[in-house]
Amino acid sequence: MNKRKRKDRFIFFSILLIIVLIVGSILIISKINSGRALINQNSDGYVHLSKSDILVSFKIDDITFAKEQKPVLENALVLARKYNITFDLGVIAKPFSENKDSETFKIYQDNQDVFEIVAHGYTHALDSMFADEYGAYGEFYVVSYFSSNKSVPINIQEKHIQKMKEIFEKNNLTLATKIFIVPYHSGDDNTIKLAEKYGYRLIVQQLSIPKNYSEKNYKNIIASENFIDIHQDNLFDETDWVKYNIYLNRAINVDQTRIEISMHPINFQILENADNFFKGLVRQDNPWIKFGMITNRFQ
């Protein structure tokens, strides 16, 4: 009788131990998967990159800090805190200087661990000499639906870059005098040379070099085409983050290690939709991917 009791007790505790091990393994795996895509930040709050790391930066274009953009930045802040990500804000200098709302700007001022400001053009629009070209756009390079694309004269480009930088210097926005994301990512060789002349360290635009070599070092500036442009819509669904995850992995497969994901204010108008998009996109199986600000590439 005692032997039978001992045997039953042994079987009971063995089964219990197996259950505990299975449940524990499930919880550990779940914990690993839930945090795998988030930034591996050190205690100082910064992302520290190794040579094998892939830096992915989220940027919101066309920011002016006008009053109507306050909900956009509030929603972006919610997502940043929830998913432990950051946002670069591509600010357009002239409308920023004319329309900046103090309450909207305060969201940036109070959350500089989440937001940083980079340059995104002086006007984001064609100069008046191109105003009669219907269907054309691009501040530094004329992109036309109905005729051939063409360069903006170098004197006009220089005037816009000079005035853009002056506004950012006046407002003590130092990073916006160092990093320049060209409107529509459309510029030419003169745009790169002028940005370098005015002290920029990084310019992001389409380049006339092969895709597999989509980053080029000049004397004092890096010219990069490593960006993924998100469509201007607020109706994200599962197919969207799946599609852009494919784009991201395609960029990684051609050895892009510093990648900007370019977004727009409209993408943040509906918080629930934006949340679903980021929830899918930041869950990466690649352990080398880190999400951080564009400035992390200069560490």
C-alpha positions in Angstrom: 0.0 0.0 0.0 2.8 2.4 0.9 4.6 1.5 -2.4 1.5 2.3 -4.3 1.0 5.6 -2.6 4.6 6.6 -3.2 4.2 5.6 -6.8 1.0 7.7 -7.2 2.7 10.6 -5.5 5.7 10.3 -7.8 3.5 10.3 -10.9 1.5 13.3 -9.6 4.6 15.4 -8.9 6.1 14.4 -12.2 3.0 15.5 -14.1 2.9 18.8 -12.1 6.6 19.5 -12.9 6.0 18.9 -16.6 3.1 21.3 -16.6 5.1 24.0 -14.7 8.0 23.6 -17.2 5.6 23.9 -20.2 3.8 26.9 -18.8 7.1 28.5 -17.9 8.5 28.0 -21.4 5.5 29.5 -23.0 5.7 32.6 -20.8 9.4 33.0 -21.5 9.0 32.7 -25.3 6.0 35.1 -25.1 8.1 37.6 -23.2 11.0 37.3 -25.7 8.7 37.7 -28.7 6.8 40.6 -27.2 10.0 42.7 -26.6 12.1 41.5 -29.5 11.3 44.4 -31.8 11.6 47.2 -29.3 14.7 49.3 -28.9 17.5 47.8 -26.9 18.2 51.0 -25.0 20.8 51.4 -22.4 20.1 53.0 -19.0 21.1 56.4 -20.4 18.2 56.2 -22.9 20.3 56.1 -26.0 20.5 53.5 -28.7 24.0 52.2 -29.0 24.8 50.7 -32.4 27.4 48.1 -33.5 28.6 47.7 -37.0 26.1 44.8 -37.5 23.1 46.8 -36.2 20.4 48.0 -38.6 19.1 51.4 -37.6 15.5 52.1 -38.6 14.2 55.7 -38.0 10.6 56.9 -38.2 10.2 60.4 -39.6 7.0 62.6 -39.9 7.3 65.0 -42.9 5.7 68.4 -43.4 5.6 69.5 -39.8 5.1 73.2 -39.2 3.7 73.1 -35.6 0.6 74.8 -36.7 -2.4 74.5 -34.3 -4.1 71.9 -36.5 -1.1 69.6 -36.2 -1.4 69.3 -32.4 -3.6 66.1 -32.5 -1.1 64.5 -35.0 1.8 65.0 -32.5 -0.3 63.9 -29.6 -1.1 60.7 -31.3 2.5 60.2 -32.4 3.6 60.7 -28.7 1.1 58.0 -27.6 2.6 55.5 -30.1 6.2 56.5 -29.2 5.6 55.8 -25.5 3.6 52.6 -26.2 6.1 51.0 -28.6 9.3 52.6 -27.2 10.1 54.3 -30.6 11.1 57.8 -31.6 10.2 60.2 -34.3 12.2 62.7 -36.3 10.1 65.7 -37.4 10.8 67.0 -40.9 10.0 70.7 -40.4 9.4 73.2 -43.2 11.2 76.4 -42.2 9.0 79.2 -43.7 5.6 78.0 -42.6 7.1 77.0 -39.2 8.3 80.6 -38.7 4.9 82.0 -39.7 2.4 79.5 -38.2 4.1 78.0 -35.1 1.6 77.5 -32.3 3.1 77.6 -28.9 1.0 74.7 -27.4 1.7 72.5 -30.4 5.5 73.3 -30.2 5.4 72.5 -26.5 4.7 68.9 -27.3 8.1 68.7 -28.9 9.8 70.8 -26.2 8.5 68.6 -23.4 9.3 65.3 -25.1 12.7 65.6 -26.7 13.6 62.1 -25.7 10.9 61.1 -28.3 11.1 63.9 -30.9 13.9 65.6 -32.8 13.7 68.2 -35.5 15.4 67.9 -38.9 15.2 70.2 -41.9 12.6 69.5 -44.6 12.9 72.5 -46.9 12.3 76.2 -46.9 8.9 76.3 -48.5 8.3 72.7 -49.7 7.1 74.2 -52.9 8.4 75.2 -56.3 9.7 78.7 -56.8 7.4 81.2 -58.4 9.3 80.9 -61.7 7.8 77.4 -62.1 4.3 78.3 -60.9 2.8 78.0 -64.4 3.9 74.3 -64.7 0.6 72.5 -64.0 1.1 69.1 -62.4 4.7 69.9 -61.3 6.1 69.8 -57.7 9.4 69.7 -55.8 11.2 72.5 -54.1 14.7 71.6 -55.3 13.9 69.5 -58.4 10.9 69.9 -60.8 9.0 66.7 -61.0 6.2 66.9 -63.5 3.3 64.6 -64.5 3.0 66.0 -68.0 6.5 67.0 -69.1 10.2 66.1 -68.5 11.6 66.5 -65.0 14.3 69.2 -64.7 16.7 70.8 -62.2 15.9 73.9 -60.2 18.6 76.6 -61.0 21.4 76.5 -58.5 21.0 80.1 -57.4 17.3 79.4 -56.4 18.3 76.2 -54.6 21.0 78.1 -52.7 18.6 80.9 -51.7 16.2 78.3 -50.3 18.8 76.4 -48.3 20.4 79.6 -47.0 17.0 80.9 -45.8 16.0 77.5 -44.4 19.1 77.3 -42.3 18.8 80.9 -41.1 15.4 80.2 -39.6 16.5 77.1 -37.8 19.6 78.9 -36.5 17.4 81.7 -35.2 15.2 79.2 -33.4 18.2 77.3 -31.9 17.2 74.1 -33.7 20.7 72.8 -34.1 19.9 69.4 -35.7 17.9 71.1 -38.4 21.1 72.8 -39.5 22.8 69.4 -39.7 20.3 66.9 -41.2 18.3 67.8 -44.4 15.5 65.6 -45.7 14.7 67.0 -49.2 11.0 67.6 -50.0 9.7 64.7 -52.1 13.2 63.3 -51.7 13.8 65.1 -55.1 17.0 67.0 -55.6 20.1 66.9 -57.8 23.9 67.0 -57.4 23.7 70.7 -56.7 21.4 70.1 -53.8 24.0 67.8 -52.2 26.8 70.2 -52.8 24.9 73.2 -51.5 23.8 71.3 -48.4 27.4 70.4 -47.7 28.4 74.0 -48.3 26.0 75.2 -45.6 27.2 72.7 -43.0 24.8 69.8 -43.3 26.2 66.4 -42.4 23.4 64.2 -43.9 21.1 64.8 -46.9 18.4 62.3 -47.8 17.2 62.4 -51.4 17.0 60.2 -54.6 20.5 59.7 -55.9 21.8 59.0 -59.4 23.8 55.9 -58.2 22.9 52.2 -58.3 20.3 51.1 -55.7 22.8 48.6 -54.2 25.1 51.5 -53.4 22.4 53.9 -52.2 24.6 55.9 -49.7 27.6 58.0 -50.8 30.2 59.8 -48.7 31.3 63.3 -49.9 33.9 65.3 -48.1 31.8 66.3 -45.1 28.3 65.0 -45.9 26.6 61.7 -46.4 24.1 61.5 -49.2 21.5 58.7 -48.6 18.7 57.2 -50.6 17.9 54.7 -47.9 14.3 55.6 -47.3 10.9 54.0 -47.5 8.0 56.3 -48.3 4.7 55.4 -46.6 1.6 56.3 -48.7 -0.5 59.3 -47.6 -3.5 57.7 -46.1 -5.0 57.1 -42.6 -6.8 53.9 -43.3 -4.1 51.4 -42.4 -5.0 47.7 -42.2 -3.0 44.5 -41.8 -2.0 44.4 -45.5 -0.2 47.8 -45.1 2.3 46.8 -42.3 2.9 43.4 -44.1 3.7 45.3 -47.3 6.0 47.8 -45.7 7.7 45.0 -43.7 8.5 43.4 -47.0 9.9 46.7 -48.3 12.0 47.0 -45.1 13.5 43.5 -45.4 14.1 44.1 -49.1 16.2 47.1 -48.2 18.1 45.1 -45.6 18.8 42.4 -48.2 20.7 44.9 -50.3 22.8 45.9 -47.3 21.1 49.1 -46.3 21.8 49.5 -42.6 20.6 53.0 -42.0 17.0 53.3 -43.2 14.5 56.1 -42.8 10.7 55.3 -42.9 9.1 58.5 -44.1 5.6 59.2 -42.9 3.1 62.1 -43.1 0.7 63.9 -40.7 -2.3 62.2 -42.3 -0.9 58.8 -41.2 -1.5 59.8 -37.5 -5.0 61.3 -37.8 -6.7 58.1 -36.6 -4.9 56.7 -33.6 -6.4 53.2 -33.7 -5.3 52.7 -37.4 -1.9 54.1 -36.8 -1.6 51.9 -33.7 -2.4 48.8 -35.7 0.2 49.8 -38.3 3.0 50.2 -35.8 2.1 47.2 -33.8 2.7 45.1 -36.9 5.7 46.9 -38.2 7.8 47.0 -35.0 7.5 43.3 -34.3 10.6 42.2 -36.1 12.3 38.8 -36.0 15.6 40.3 -37.1 17.6 40.8 -33.8 19.9 43.3 -35.5 17.1 45.9 -36.1 17.0 48.8 -33.7 14.6 51.7 -33.9 16.0 55.1 -33.1 16.5 58.7 -34.2 18.4 59.6 -37.3 21.1 61.1 -35.2 21.9 57.7 -33.7 23.7 56.9 -36.9 26.4 59.5 -36.0 27.4 57.8 -32.7 
